[in-house]
Amino acid sequence: MRVAVTGAGGFAGSHIARHLKSAGMDVTAVIRSVHPDTLASLPHVDVQQADLTSGISFSAPINALVHCAAEIPARCPDPNQLYAANVDATRNVLSAALDAGATHIIFCSSMSAFGTITADLVTPQTPVSDPDSYGRSKLAGETMLDEMVAARPEIGSVSLRLPGIVGPGSHDNFLSAAAGRMLAGDQINARNPDAPFNNILPVASLARFVEHLITHTLLGHTRLTLAAQNPAPIRQILAEIQAGAGTHVPVAFGSGGHSFLVSSKDACKFGYQPPDACQAARQFGQDCRDFKDL
């Protein structure tokens, strides 16, 4: 099987590309900029440099596309520019995947697609409410897939509305920022300490699920939400990360905002195996400690 992974120079994309290669697949890692450390992180993987906003074509047929590439607010603060870049990139790469013969398409969407969440349990059917430009760009990509599979029934696709993805080198989510503060010896600020929490997804679990999806039959376009099982209070999740990292920084808890759980029920029907929330948190802390020591 030949798979193209966009955003392979980033955190999730690089992990997925390496995992699929280790599973025996031929992988094309699509990256925007070539740096020696990026190439070193993708051993034995074919690398293709492309600015997806300008267009891309694959030189060889592919069976599957895993589209991870995206601008995020931390890198692109202009909301209009971010939206346009993500929509153009997704449109271009989906067109290229069709031309290359892909029959499986996995789109890394985001919980941001829901916008303001007021539900206590988020499922793929939770209504969308006023998403920001990043969330709207993900919704636009999902709509493109709706239209694609309607026109091309031989193609199956899944949009993964992803929570906080964690692992060695993760960033731009609450738990990753908290782990960074732990290792720096800085106080952590959190809220609603006793609210149950399962908004954690180890990148290894995500990579395994992507492998499962692209090696099984997919029909139509499905939206899925992913998280951990066995929710625990956020104070316990942070304590587990500290235990794994071997740190003891203070945590200041406040109140306010809306806490919610994320359902993986539909994803489990597709073969997703949710990790235990506390075990994932402790392993994340250990991974962060080991990554810092490299």
Helices and strands as residue ranges (DSSP letters): E 2-6, H 11-22, E 26-31, H 36-40, E 46-49, E 64-67, H 79-99, E 104-110, G 111-114, E 121-122, H 133-151, E 156-162, E 165-166, H 174-184, E 188-191, E 196-197, E 201-202, H 203-214, E 220-225, E 232-233, H 234-245, E 251-254, E 261-262, H 265-269, H 277-293
